[in-house]
Amino acid sequence: MKPLYLRSGGRSFKRLLLSIGHRSPSKPPASPAHDAAAANEEPEPSPRSSRPAWRCFSYDEINRATNGFHEGNLVGRGGSSEVYRGELPGDGRAVAVKRLMGSSACERRERDFLAELGTVGHARHPNVCALLGCCVDRDLYLVFEFSNRGSVAANLHDEASPAMGWAARRGIAVGTARGLEYLHKGCQRRIIHRDIKASNVLLTDDLHPQISDFGLAKWLPSEWTHRAIAPIEGTFGCLAPEYYTHGIVDEKTDVFAFGVFLLELVTGRKPVDGSHRSLLSWARPLLADGKIDALVDPRLGGDYDGEEAKRVAFVAALCIRAPATWRPSMTEVLELLEGGEIRQDRWAMPEVAADDEEPWWLDDLDDDEEEEDEDEEFNTPSPSSSSSTTSN
């Protein structure tokens, strides 16, 4: 059976893409100075009626760009896709060409392609990897800007290079929070990424973070509180409890994964180490006791801002709370990371669960409040998968 885009109706498929994407002339790559300036500026919201910035490429363009998908240009391979580095004919712009793998007759692959196109195609933000276009000739391809520095994971865990400095780590944390907050609140579509992790955050030459890989992303209509997803997909060590137990997906799913990402930046440890121990199981006792010095990556040699590290670790502890309702939104996460006030009345959990303690004394980070006894966590049931719309 021929795939949809090669059948007689394939012309309709192409027309659909051409109706939402247009062949705009390629723009020259922005200078590093421009990228650095953009990193510190809030993006201007795009008009709801504006056309997407991506375009449809011909197969000849991407084939020439990747030198015929030469093995030497292969830079990544996942369960359902391959990524090749290339240079666009004409302007020489570096691109990453993602080729979806699998049987050409697989309709799920086509649905996944359209789903990813329908999510990342609407995202336009300095901290989100820019989609340049797609190609449906001969196969299914997505074209993105290429990151010369690779992912946060590749840079953070590169033992052959000096340890990533604290200022860079904090900048990556804040920039990634801005991008994720945009996906949840500022994008034309309310996008849940579902796979936030260090290997899915790319870095520009000036260490400007950009969220990438929207293969698992879902968008939620504004009237839905959440959606139920099956099968469960994602990265072990980064999955929120309500997601891997009930398939519940909403913004708090990404918040949990972002908390793991923050811990990875602070500690320099992977979500799951070589002995299969999770970062969360190692870090939780240190968070509970407020032992920040023991938490911070020893490769930094003490060269970090203690107050900033305490704040980032505190935000991470909020994000990885088991009850989704007691995690902050990404708007609140960003505010806290950027130095917002930490209020006990907002973040102290009700004293119901007698055995589970808060990460550490809230007033360690709030000098205006009096020291209190132990705060105890309140474990609530996971949201019901039968509830998917907001109440009026």
C-alpha positions as CSV (number, residue, x, y, z in Angstrom):
1,M,0.0,0.0,0.0
2,K,1.4,3.4,-1.0
3,P,1.7,6.0,1.7
4,L,-0.7,8.9,1.7
5,Y,1.7,11.3,0.2
6,L,2.4,9.0,-2.8
7,R,-1.1,8.0,-3.6
8,S,-3.4,9.8,-6.0
9,G,-4.5,11.9,-3.1
10,G,-0.9,12.8,-2.4
11,R,-1.3,16.0,-4.4
12,S,-4.0,17.0,-1.8
13,F,-1.5,16.3,1.0
14,K,1.1,18.5,-0.7
15,R,-1.5,21.2,-1.3
16,L,-2.4,21.1,2.4
17,L,1.2,21.7,3.4
18,L,1.6,24.4,0.8
19,S,-1.5,26.1,2.1
20,I,0.0,26.5,5.6
21,G,3.7,26.8,4.7
22,H,5.0,28.9,1.9
23,R,8.1,29.1,-0.2
24,S,9.7,32.2,1.4
25,P,13.2,33.1,0.5
26,S,15.9,31.7,2.8
27,K,17.1,34.2,5.3
28,P,20.8,34.6,6.2
29,P,21.7,33.1,9.6
30,A,21.6,35.6,12.5
31,S,25.0,36.7,13.9
32,P,26.1,35.4,17.3
33,A,25.7,39.0,18.6
34,H,22.1,39.1,17.5
35,D,21.5,35.7,19.1
36,A,23.0,36.9,22.4
37,A,20.8,40.1,22.3
38,A,17.7,38.0,21.5
39,A,18.5,35.7,24.5
40,N,17.9,38.6,26.9
41,E,14.8,40.0,25.3
42,E,11.2,38.8,25.6
43,P,9.9,37.8,22.2
44,E,7.1,39.8,20.7
45,P,3.9,37.8,20.3
46,S,3.1,36.8,16.8
47,P,-0.3,37.9,15.4
48,R,-2.7,35.0,15.5
49,S,-3.4,35.4,11.8
50,S,0.3,35.4,10.7
51,R,1.5,32.7,8.4
52,P,4.0,30.2,9.6
53,A,7.6,31.1,8.8
54,W,8.6,27.7,7.4
55,R,8.4,26.6,3.8
56,C,8.2,23.4,1.7
57,F,11.6,22.2,0.4
58,S,12.0,20.0,-2.7
59,Y,13.7,16.7,-2.4
60,D,16.5,17.9,-4.6
61,E,17.3,20.7,-2.1
62,I,17.6,18.5,0.9
63,N,19.3,15.7,-1.0
64,R,22.0,18.2,-2.2
65,A,22.2,19.8,1.2
66,T,23.1,16.5,2.9
67,N,25.2,15.2,0.1
68,G,22.8,12.5,-0.7
69,F,22.2,11.7,3.0
70,H,25.8,10.6,3.3
71,E,26.7,8.6,6.3
72,G,29.3,11.1,7.3
73,N,26.5,13.7,7.8
74,L,24.5,11.5,10.1
75,V,24.5,13.3,13.5
76,G,21.8,11.5,15.4
77,R,19.5,8.5,15.3
78,G,16.4,7.8,17.4
79,G,13.8,5.2,17.6
80,S,11.8,6.7,14.7
81,S,14.0,9.2,12.9
82,E,17.5,10.0,11.7
83,V,19.0,13.5,11.7
84,Y,21.6,14.7,9.1
85,R,23.6,17.8,9.0
86,G,23.5,19.7,5.7
87,E,24.1,23.0,4.0
88,L,21.4,24.6,1.9
89,P,22.3,25.2,-1.7
90,G,22.9,28.8,-2.5
91,D,23.4,30.5,0.9
92,G,25.2,27.6,2.6
93,R,23.0,27.8,5.7
94,A,23.6,24.9,8.1
95,V,20.5,22.8,8.6
96,A,19.5,19.7,10.4
97,V,17.3,17.4,8.2
98,K,15.2,15.0,10.2
99,R,14.1,11.9,8.2
100,L,11.2,9.9,9.6
101,M,12.0,6.2,9.6
102,G,9.8,3.2,9.3
103,S,7.7,1.6,6.6
104,S,6.6,4.0,3.8
105,A,3.1,2.5,4.1
106,C,2.8,3.3,7.9
107,E,0.0,5.7,8.4
108,R,1.0,6.2,12.0
109,R,4.3,7.7,10.8
110,E,2.3,10.1,8.6
111,R,0.1,11.1,11.6
112,D,3.2,11.6,13.7
113,F,4.8,13.7,11.0
114,L,1.7,16.0,10.7
115,A,1.4,16.1,14.5
116,E,5.0,17.3,14.9
117,L,4.6,19.8,12.0
118,G,1.4,21.0,13.6
119,T,3.1,21.7,17.0
120,V,6.6,23.0,16.2
121,G,5.4,24.7,13.1
122,H,3.5,27.2,15.3
123,A,6.4,27.9,17.6
124,R,8.5,31.0,17.1
125,H,10.7,31.9,20.0
126,P,14.4,32.5,20.6
127,N,14.5,29.5,23.0
128,V,12.7,27.1,20.7
129,C,14.6,25.4,17.8
130,A,13.3,27.0,14.6
131,L,11.5,24.9,12.0
132,L,12.7,26.0,8.6
133,G,10.4,23.7,6.6
134,C,9.5,20.2,5.5
135,C,9.6,17.9,2.5
136,V,7.1,15.3,1.4
137,D,8.8,14.2,-1.8
138,R,9.8,10.5,-1.8
139,D,9.7,10.5,2.0
140,L,8.9,12.6,5.1
141,Y,11.4,15.2,6.2
142,L,11.6,18.2,8.7
143,V,14.2,20.8,8.3
144,F,15.6,22.8,11.3
145,E,18.3,25.2,12.0
146,F,21.5,23.3,12.9
147,S,23.2,23.6,16.3
148,N,27.0,23.5,16.0
149,R,27.4,23.0,19.7
150,G,25.0,20.1,20.0
151,S,22.9,19.5,23.1
152,V,23.1,20.4,26.7
153,A,23.7,16.8,27.5
154,A,26.7,16.5,25.1
155,N,28.3,19.6,26.6
156,L,27.5,19.0,30.2
157,H,28.7,15.4,30.3
158,D,31.7,15.8,28.0
159,E,34.5,14.4,30.2
160,A,37.1,15.5,27.6
161,S,36.2,19.2,28.1
162,P,36.4,21.5,31.1
163,A,33.3,21.4,33.3
164,M,30.5,23.8,32.1
165,G,30.7,26.9,34.3
166,W,27.9,27.9,36.8
167,A,26.9,31.1,34.9
168,A,26.4,29.0,31.7
169,R,24.3,26.4,33.6
170,R,22.1,29.1,35.2
171,G,21.7,30.9,31.9
172,I,20.6,27.6,30.2
173,A,18.1,27.0,33.0
174,V,16.5,30.4,32.6
175,G,16.5,30.3,28.8
176,T,15.0,26.9,28.7
177,A,12.3,28.0,31.2
178,R,11.5,30.9,28.9
179,G,11.1,28.6,26.0
180,L,8.9,26.1,27.9
181,E,6.8,28.9,29.4
182,Y,6.2,30.2,25.8
183,L,5.1,26.8,24.6
184,H,2.6,26.6,27.5
185,K,1.3,30.1,27.6
186,G,2.6,32.3,24.7
187,C,2.3,30.1,21.6
188,Q,-0.7,30.1,19.3
189,R,-1.2,26.5,20.4
190,R,-0.9,25.3,23.9
191,I,1.9,22.8,23.5
192,I,3.0,20.0,25.9
193,H,6.5,18.9,24.9
194,R,6.4,15.5,26.8
195,D,10.2,14.9,26.4
196,I,12.1,17.8,28.1
197,K,15.6,16.6,28.8
198,A,19.2,17.7,28.4
199,S,19.6,15.9,25.1
200,N,16.6,17.7,23.7
201,V,17.8,21.2,24.5
202,L,20.3,22.4,21.9
203,L,22.9,25.2,22.3
204,T,23.9,28.0,20.0
205,D,27.5,29.1,19.7
206,D,27.0,31.5,22.6
207,L,25.3,28.8,24.8
208,H,21.8,30.0,24.1
209,P,19.4,27.1,24.8
210,Q,16.8,26.0,22.3
211,I,14.1,23.4,23.0
212,S,14.1,20.8,20.2
213,D,12.6,17.4,19.2
214,F,8.8,17.7,19.2
215,G,8.2,14.1,18.2
216,L,6.2,13.4,21.3
217,A,4.6,16.9,21.7
218,K,0.9,17.3,22.0
219,W,-1.3,20.4,21.9
220,L,-4.2,21.0,24.2
221,P,-7.3,22.9,23.3
222,S,-7.8,25.8,25.7
223,E,-10.9,24.3,27.2
224,W,-9.2,21.0,28.2
225,T,-7.5,20.6,31.5
226,H,-5.5,17.6,30.3
227,R,-5.5,14.7,27.9
228,A,-5.0,11.0,28.3
229,I,-2.2,9.5,26.3
230,A,-1.5,5.9,25.3
231,P,1.0,4.3,25.0
232,I,3.3,6.0,27.6
233,E,6.3,7.4,25.9
234,G,9.2,9.4,27.1
235,T,12.5,9.1,28.9
236,F,12.9,7.0,32.1
237,G,13.9,9.1,35.0
238,C,12.0,12.2,33.6
239,L,8.4,11.0,33.6
240,A,5.9,12.6,35.9
241,P,4.1,10.1,38.2
242,E,0.6,10.9,36.9
243,Y,1.9,10.3,33.4
244,Y,3.5,7.0,33.7
245,T,0.8,5.6,36.0
246,H,-2.4,7.0,34.3
247,G,-1.2,8.6,31.0
248,I,-2.3,12.0,32.2
249,V,-0.6,14.9,30.2
250,D,-0.8,18.6,30.9
251,E,1.6,21.4,31.5
252,K,2.7,19.9,34.9
253,T,4.0,16.9,33.0
254,D,6.7,19.2,31.4
255,V,7.2,21.0,34.7
256,F,8.3,17.7,36.4
257,A,10.7,16.9,33.6
258,F,12.1,20.4,33.8
259,G,12.8,19.8,37.5
260,V,14.9,16.8,36.6
261,F,16.6,19.0,33.9
262,L,17.4,21.6,36.6
263,L,18.9,18.9,38.9
264,E,21.0,17.6,36.0
265,L,22.4,21.1,35.4
266,V,23.1,21.6,39.1
267,T,24.6,18.2,39.8
268,G,26.2,17.3,36.5
269,R,24.6,13.8,36.8
270,K,22.5,12.1,34.2
271,P,18.8,11.3,35.0
272,V,19.8,7.6,35.2
273,D,23.5,6.7,35.8
274,G,25.5,3.7,34.7
275,S,24.3,1.7,37.7
276,H,20.7,2.4,36.8
277,R,20.2,4.6,39.8
278,S,17.9,7.6,39.1
279,L,19.0,11.1,39.8
280,L,15.8,11.7,41.6
281,S,16.4,9.0,44.1
282,W,19.9,10.3,44.8
283,A,19.0,13.9,45.0
284,R,15.8,13.8,47.1
285,P,17.5,13.2,50.4
286,L,19.9,16.0,49.8
287,L,17.1,18.3,48.8
288,A,15.2,17.3,52.0
289,D,18.1,18.2,54.2
290,G,19.1,21.3,52.2
291,K,22.6,20.0,51.5
292,I,23.3,22.2,48.5
293,D,27.1,21.8,48.7
294,A,26.7,18.1,48.4
295,L,24.2,18.5,45.5
296,V,26.3,20.8,43.3
297,D,28.6,19.2,40.7
298,P,32.0,18.7,42.3
299,R,33.7,19.5,39.0
300,L,32.9,23.1,39.7
301,G,35.3,23.1,42.6
302,G,33.2,25.4,44.6
303,D,33.2,28.1,41.9
304,Y,29.5,28.9,41.9
305,D,27.1,31.4,43.4
306,G,25.7,29.7,46.5
307,E,22.5,31.7,46.7
308,E,21.8,31.1,43.0
309,A,22.4,27.4,43.4
310,K,20.1,27.2,46.4
311,R,17.4,29.0,44.5
312,V,17.7,26.7,41.4
313,A,17.7,23.6,43.6
314,F,14.7,24.9,45.5
315,V,12.8,25.4,42.2
316,A,13.8,21.9,41.1
317,A,12.4,20.5,44.3
318,L,9.1,22.3,43.7
319,C,9.0,20.9,40.1
320,I,9.5,17.3,41.1
321,R,6.7,17.2,43.7
322,A,4.7,14.0,43.3
323,P,1.2,15.8,43.4
324,A,0.9,17.7,40.1
325,T,-1.3,20.3,41.7
326,W,1.5,21.4,44.0
327,R,4.0,21.9,41.3
328,P,4.5,25.5,40.0
329,S,3.5,26.6,36.5
330,M,6.3,27.4,34.1
331,T,5.4,31.1,34.6
332,E,6.0,30.7,38.3
333,V,9.2,28.7,37.7
334,L,10.5,31.5,35.4
335,E,9.7,34.1,38.0
336,L,11.4,32.2,40.7
337,L,14.5,31.5,38.6
338,E,14.8,35.2,37.8
339,G,14.8,36.2,41.4
340,G,11.1,36.5,42.3
341,E,10.0,36.5,45.9
342,I,9.6,33.1,47.6
343,R,6.5,33.1,49.7
344,Q,5.8,30.5,52.3
345,D,2.1,30.8,52.0
346,R,2.4,29.9,48.3
347,W,4.8,27.0,48.4
348,A,4.4,25.4,51.8
349,M,2.3,22.2,51.4
350,P,-0.5,21.3,53.8
351,E,0.6,19.3,56.8
352,V,-1.3,16.1,56.1
353,A,1.3,13.4,55.2
354,A,3.2,12.9,58.4
355,D,6.2,11.0,57.0
356,D,7.1,13.1,53.9
357,E,9.1,16.2,54.5
358,E,9.4,19.4,52.3
359,P,12.7,19.8,50.4
360,W,14.1,22.0,53.2
361,W,13.0,24.9,55.4
362,L,11.3,27.4,53.1
363,D,12.7,30.3,55.2
364,D,16.2,29.3,54.2
365,L,15.3,31.2,51.1
366,D,13.0,33.7,52.7
367,D,14.8,35.8,55.4
368,D,11.6,37.7,56.1
369,E,9.8,34.7,57.5
370,E,10.3,33.1,60.9
371,E,11.8,29.7,61.1
372,E,9.2,26.9,61.5
373,D,9.1,23.2,62.3
374,E,9.2,20.6,59.6
375,D,6.9,21.1,56.6
376,E,5.2,17.9,55.5
377,E,4.2,16.9,52.1
378,F,0.6,16.3,51.2
379,N,0.1,13.4,48.7
380,T,-3.0,13.8,46.7
381,P,-4.5,11.2,44.3
382,S,-3.5,11.6,40.6
383,P,-6.1,13.6,38.5
384,S,-8.8,11.4,37.1
385,S,-8.3,10.5,33.5
386,S,-12.0,10.9,32.9
387,S,-11.8,14.7,33.4
388,S,-10.6,16.5,30.3
389,T,-12.5,19.8,30.2
390,T,-12.5,22.8,32.5
391,S,-15.6,23.5,34.5
392,N,-17.7,26.6,33.8
